[in-house]
């Protein structure tokens, strides 16, 4: 497995630096990269968790190697909601290390937090660029129930719930449901005291009206938050809260 990672990283270095004339060959390049350019996770209300980011080098040495980690000023993450180690270490005899970031439910509120991380600048050290950790507050205080009675063409239906900043909290894409499917029930967890928007789409443009009328209802603790029947066209949209 390490051999495969080595080859992939070597190829990346070659492609990334191929236009430069004086760059060392991949095998001799001091190169490091995050495993991916973007990660996503969540933090439970009033809780914290650790999130591991794999880091790979293009070569293996006989001693531990440490690389500086910097939080990019362009990050848009809540103050106090993250702790990032100042370095990441790749152990002796390996080309893989782990950067463990601590995330906590501090000032998270609504929306997606974006924590951007970079490697420190070191002479003759090449890297694969930054990575972004996207994280949100996982809410479980409120349970909503979505009841869908299809019109016979479930594959045309899709829906989403977005928060006050327009971020998608939960959704089901078109063709998730099957034609001929009679109904579906979805259980959705949301934050207390928040504003949301529920959107239900019909790809054909006749709502839930053929060959028989269908309907959609969204309820929280027995209170109806959204309801539509029959032909609503392409899209039905309504704002609701969890107060």
C-alpha positions as CSV (number, residue, x, y, z in Angstrom):
1,X,0.0,0.0,0.0
2,X,2.8,2.4,0.9
3,X,4.4,1.7,-2.5
4,X,1.2,2.6,-4.3
5,X,1.0,5.9,-2.3
6,X,4.6,6.6,-3.1
7,X,4.0,6.1,-6.8
8,X,0.9,8.3,-6.9
9,X,2.7,11.1,-5.0
10,X,5.7,10.9,-7.3
11,X,3.4,11.2,-10.3
12,X,1.7,14.2,-8.7
13,X,5.0,15.9,-8.2
14,X,6.0,15.2,-11.8
15,X,2.7,16.7,-13.2
16,X,2.7,19.6,-10.8
17,X,6.3,20.6,-11.5
18,X,6.7,19.3,-15.0
19,X,7.0,22.8,-16.5
20,X,9.9,23.7,-14.3
21,X,13.4,23.0,-15.6
22,X,15.4,22.8,-12.4
23,X,13.1,20.8,-10.2
24,X,14.6,17.5,-8.9
25,X,13.2,14.2,-10.2
26,X,10.2,12.9,-8.2
27,X,12.2,10.2,-6.4
28,X,14.5,12.8,-4.9
29,X,11.9,15.5,-4.2
30,X,11.1,16.5,-0.6
31,X,7.3,16.6,-1.1
32,X,4.3,16.4,1.3
33,X,0.6,16.6,0.7
34,X,-2.7,16.3,2.5
35,X,-4.7,13.2,1.5
36,X,-7.5,15.4,0.0
37,X,-8.2,19.0,-0.6
38,X,-11.4,19.0,1.3
39,X,-13.0,17.1,4.2
40,X,-16.5,17.3,5.9
41,X,-17.6,16.4,9.4
42,X,-19.9,17.5,12.2
43,X,-19.8,18.3,15.9
44,X,-22.7,17.2,18.2
45,X,-24.3,19.9,20.3
46,X,-22.4,20.6,23.5
47,X,-19.7,18.1,22.5
48,X,-16.3,17.8,20.8
49,X,-14.5,15.3,18.6
50,X,-11.2,14.7,17.0
51,X,-10.8,14.6,13.2
52,X,-7.9,12.8,11.5
53,X,-6.4,14.1,8.3
54,X,-3.9,11.7,6.5
55,X,-0.7,13.3,5.3
56,X,1.7,11.7,2.8
57,X,5.3,12.3,1.8
58,X,6.9,11.2,-1.5
59,X,9.7,9.4,0.1
60,X,10.6,7.3,3.1
61,X,13.5,8.1,5.5
62,X,15.2,6.5,8.5
63,X,14.1,9.2,10.9
64,X,11.0,11.0,12.0
65,X,10.1,14.2,10.1
66,X,8.0,17.1,11.3
67,X,6.3,19.7,9.2
68,X,4.8,23.0,10.3
69,X,1.0,23.4,10.0
70,X,-0.6,26.8,9.7
71,X,-4.2,28.0,9.9
72,X,-4.9,30.1,6.8
73,X,-6.2,33.6,7.6
74,X,-8.9,33.1,5.0
75,X,-10.5,30.4,7.2
76,X,-14.1,31.1,8.1
77,X,-14.5,29.0,11.3
78,X,-16.0,30.0,14.6
79,X,-13.5,31.3,17.2
80,X,-12.7,28.7,19.8
81,X,-14.2,25.8,17.8
82,X,-10.9,24.3,16.7
83,X,-7.5,23.4,17.9
84,X,-4.8,22.6,15.3
85,X,-1.4,21.1,16.2
86,X,1.6,23.3,15.1
87,X,3.2,20.3,13.4
88,X,2.5,16.9,11.9
89,X,5.0,14.1,12.1
90,X,5.7,11.3,9.5
91,X,7.4,8.5,11.5
92,X,10.6,6.9,10.5
93,X,10.3,4.2,7.9
94,X,6.9,5.5,6.7
95,X,5.5,7.9,4.1
96,X,2.3,8.5,6.0
97,X,1.4,10.7,9.0
98,X,-1.8,11.9,10.7
99,X,-2.8,15.4,11.6
100,X,-5.5,15.3,14.3
101,X,-7.6,18.4,14.6
102,X,-9.8,18.9,17.7
103,X,-13.3,20.4,16.9
104,X,-15.8,21.6,19.6
105,X,-19.3,23.0,19.7
106,X,-18.1,26.5,20.6
107,X,-19.9,29.5,18.9
108,X,-20.8,27.2,16.0
109,X,-24.4,28.4,15.4
110,X,-25.7,28.0,11.9
111,X,-23.8,27.6,8.7
112,X,-20.7,25.7,7.6
113,X,-17.4,26.4,9.2
114,X,-14.4,26.3,6.9
115,X,-11.0,25.7,8.5
116,X,-8.2,26.0,5.9
117,X,-4.8,24.5,6.7
118,X,-1.5,24.9,5.0
119,X,2.0,23.5,5.3
120,X,4.7,26.0,6.5
121,X,7.1,27.3,3.9
122,X,10.4,25.5,4.0
123,X,13.2,25.8,1.4
124,X,13.3,22.9,-1.0
125,X,10.0,21.5,0.4
126,X,7.2,21.1,-2.2
127,X,3.6,20.5,-1.1
128,X,0.2,19.6,-2.6
129,X,-1.5,22.8,-1.4
130,X,-4.0,23.5,1.3
131,X,-6.9,21.4,2.7
132,X,-10.2,22.6,4.0
133,X,-12.2,21.0,6.9
134,X,-15.9,21.9,6.6
135,X,-17.8,21.2,9.8
136,X,-21.2,22.0,11.1
137,X,-23.1,21.7,14.4
138,X,-25.0,18.4,14.4
139,X,-28.4,19.1,16.0
140,X,-30.6,16.4,17.5
141,X,-33.0,18.5,19.7
142,X,-35.9,18.5,17.2
143,X,-37.3,15.6,15.2
144,X,-39.4,16.4,12.1
145,X,-41.4,13.9,10.2
146,X,-41.8,14.2,6.4
147,X,-44.7,12.1,4.9
148,X,-44.9,11.8,1.1
149,X,-47.7,10.1,-0.8
150,X,-46.6,9.9,-4.4
151,X,-48.7,10.3,-7.5
152,X,-47.2,7.3,-9.2
153,X,-44.0,8.9,-10.4
154,X,-41.8,9.0,-7.3
155,X,-38.6,9.3,-9.5
156,X,-39.6,12.8,-10.4
157,X,-39.6,14.0,-6.8
158,X,-36.8,15.5,-4.8
159,X,-36.6,17.7,-1.7
160,X,-34.4,19.6,0.6
161,X,-34.3,21.6,3.9
162,X,-31.9,24.5,4.1
163,X,-30.9,26.7,7.0
164,X,-31.1,30.5,7.3
165,X,-27.8,30.9,5.4
166,X,-29.0,28.7,2.5
167,X,-26.9,25.7,3.5
168,X,-28.4,22.3,2.8
169,X,-29.2,20.5,6.0
170,X,-30.7,17.4,4.5
171,X,-32.0,16.4,1.1
172,X,-33.0,13.6,-1.2
173,X,-32.2,13.9,-4.9
174,X,-34.3,13.2,-7.9
175,X,-34.7,9.5,-8.7
176,X,-34.0,8.5,-5.1
177,X,-37.6,7.3,-5.0
178,X,-39.0,4.8,-7.5
179,X,-41.9,5.1,-9.9
180,X,-44.8,3.1,-8.6
181,X,-43.7,3.7,-5.0
182,X,-46.8,4.6,-3.0
183,X,-45.3,6.5,-0.1
184,X,-42.2,7.4,1.9
185,X,-41.6,8.6,5.5
186,X,-38.5,10.5,6.4
187,X,-37.3,11.3,10.0
188,X,-35.2,14.5,10.1
189,X,-33.2,15.9,13.0
190,X,-33.0,19.7,13.3
191,X,-31.8,22.4,15.7
192,X,-34.1,24.0,18.2
193,X,-35.0,27.7,17.7
194,X,-33.9,27.9,14.1
195,X,-35.4,29.1,10.8
196,X,-35.5,26.7,7.9
197,X,-36.9,26.4,4.3
198,X,-38.5,23.3,3.0
199,X,-38.5,22.8,-0.8
200,X,-40.2,20.0,-2.7
201,X,-39.5,19.6,-6.4
202,X,-41.2,17.8,-9.3
203,X,-39.0,17.3,-12.3
204,X,-42.0,16.9,-14.7
205,X,-43.7,20.1,-13.6
206,X,-47.1,18.8,-12.6
207,X,-46.5,18.5,-8.9
208,X,-48.1,15.4,-7.4
209,X,-51.1,15.2,-9.7
210,X,-50.9,12.3,-12.1
211,X,-52.4,9.7,-12.4
212,X,-53.7,10.5,-8.9
213,X,-53.2,13.4,-6.5
214,X,-50.4,12.9,-4.0
215,X,-49.5,15.1,-1.0
216,X,-46.6,16.1,1.2
217,X,-46.7,17.1,4.9
218,X,-43.9,18.1,7.3
219,X,-44.7,18.0,11.0
220,X,-42.8,18.6,14.2
221,X,-44.4,17.3,17.4
222,X,-47.7,17.0,15.7
223,X,-47.6,20.6,14.4
224,X,-47.9,21.0,10.6
225,X,-45.0,23.0,9.2
226,X,-45.6,22.4,5.5
227,X,-48.3,20.8,3.4
228,X,-49.1,20.6,-0.3
229,X,-51.4,18.5,-2.4
230,X,-51.8,17.8,-6.1
231,X,-50.4,20.1,-8.8
232,X,-48.0,22.7,-7.4
233,X,-46.0,22.9,-10.6
234,X,-42.2,22.5,-10.5
235,X,-41.5,23.6,-6.9
236,X,-43.2,24.0,-3.6
237,X,-41.3,26.1,-1.0
238,X,-42.2,27.2,2.5
239,X,-40.3,28.8,5.4
240,X,-40.7,27.3,8.9
241,X,-39.1,27.4,12.3
242,X,-38.4,25.0,15.1
243,X,-39.4,27.3,18.0
